[in-house]
């Protein structure tokens, strides 16, 4: 097993792209600084899988859901690369089979909060995604009772459209209704 040498400088996008593949952690760049976080815990993954499945079922034709992709937020030095829990983007971009996506590809970025990501997801990524022009940013808090915050850009400014529990409904960028409580349970088909 090889050990990666940790950079002692702000990384370029090219240096980030040359990092060896490592599926044991999630790597992101924040203003050129390499950050590594542990893979999400089982419950986080469960909710993430459920959310992706719900979105995939209800998205209109031409849209796609991708879980945990690399998204280049800022190409200029010092760069930023994030790994949102889920993104929604045009199917045509998926079919191009890019190595990573760019902020302008993303219609919706979604983060599921974890104990170690609350501040970054609520403040830092919210700001970065808005500055990069990602039109919709949704934050799902799965502690205790699921809580959902929906943000959108209005004339380049982040506006919160929804922050609550129960059912989230929107008409932008597509019609959507999510029962937040159902994301925490597994729907078992009825037997006849």
N, C-alpha and C positions, 0 to 999 in steps of 0.2 A: 504494500500500500504506500502510495506516495503522499508526501505532506506538502501542502501548498505554502509557499512563502508569502507572508502578508505584506502588501505594498507599504512602503514608507513615504509615499507621496500621493498627491491627488492623481487619480487615474484618468486616462483618456478613454474615450469610447472604444478605441482600437485595443487598448490593453484589457479592458473589460471583456471584449469579445474573445480574447485569447486565453481567458481563464480555463483551466481544465474542467471538464464536466464533473459535477459533484452533486448527486441527488440526495445527499444527507442533510443539506441545508438549503435555505433560500438566500440567494445573493442579490443585493441591490446596490445601486450607486446613488448617493445623495450628495450632489455638488462635488463629484469626483471622489468622495470618500466611500470605500467599500464597506458595506454592512452585511453581516451574515446573521441569520436568525434560524432557530431550529424549525424543522418541518412542523406543521400544525398538528395539534393533538387529534385524537380519534373523533371526538364529538364535533370539533370544528370541521373536520373533513366530512363527517356525516351531514351536517347542515349545508356545507358548501355543495356537496353532491346533490342534495335535495333541491337547493335553490337553482342549480344549473339545470336539473331535470325539469323543474317547473317552468323556468324561462324558455328552455328549448321547446317545450310543448306548446307554449302560447305565443311564441314569436311569429310575426307575419313572415310570409315567404320573402326570401332575400336577406334575412338576418341570421346570425349565428352566435353561439355562445362558446367561449373558450375559457377554460379554468387554468389559472396560474400561469399566464403567459408573461414573457418579458416584454415590456413596453418602454420604448425610448421616449422619455419625457422631454429631455433637453439634449440636443446633439452638440451644441457649442460647449467649449471648455469653460468651466468644469461641467461635465455631463451628468445627467440623471437618468437612471434606468430603474423602473419599478416593476414589481410582480404583483399586480392586483389579484385578488382571489378569483374574480370573474370579470370578463369583459364581454360586451355585446358590440358586434360590428357587422359590416356588410359581408355577406357570404362571398362576394366576388373577391374580397381581399384574402379570405381564407384559402380560396382556390389557387391563389398565387403561390402558396406554400412558403411564406417568408420565414426566416430564422427567428425573427422577432418582429413585433409590431411597432408602430409609431403613434404618438398621441393623436395625430390627425386621423388615424384609422378608427379610433375608438368612439363609439356613440355613448356607451355607458360603462363606467368602471364601478365595480362593487368590491367593498372590503367587508369581511366578517371579522369583527373585533375579537382579539385574543388578549389575555392579561398583559402581555408584553408589548402590545401594539396600539393600545388605546390612544395615547397622545399622538403618535405618529399618524395613525389613520384619521383621527378627528381633526388634527391641526395641520401637520406638515403635508400629508398627501392631499388633503382637501385643497390647500393653497397651491401645491404643485400642479395638480390636475386642472384647476381653474386657470392658472397662468399658461398652461400648455394648450388650453382651448378644448378640453374634453367637456362636452356639453352637459352630461349628467353624471353625478357621483352619488352612489347610494351606499349607506353604511348600515350594516346589520349587527346589532348588539345581541348576542345570544345568552348573556348572563340572566339568570332568573327568568323573567318574562321577556320574550323577544321584542326588541324595539328597533324601529326602522327610521332612518333619517334620509330624506331624498333632497338632493341639492341639484340645482341647474344653473347654467350661466345665462344671465340676462344682460345683454350689452357688455359682455366681458366681466360682469360682476357675479360672484357666487350668491345665490339666493336659496334659502331653505324653504321647500314647498311642503314638506311633511316631516313631522317628528312625532312618532307615536307607536302604539301597539295595536293589536287586532288585525285589521285588514288594510293593506296599502293598495290604493287605486290611483291610476294615472292615465292620461291620454297621450302623454309625450314621453319618449319619441314614438311610442306605439301604445295601443290600449293594453292595460295590464291590471290584473287583480291578483294579489298574493295574500293568502291567509297566513300570517306570520306564525301563529301557533302550530299550523300543520307542518311547518319546516322542522319542528322538533320531534315529530312522530313519524313512524313509518306507516304508510297506508297499506293495509293488508286487504287484498281483494276478498269480497264476500264469496263464500262457497254456496253453491246451489244444491 
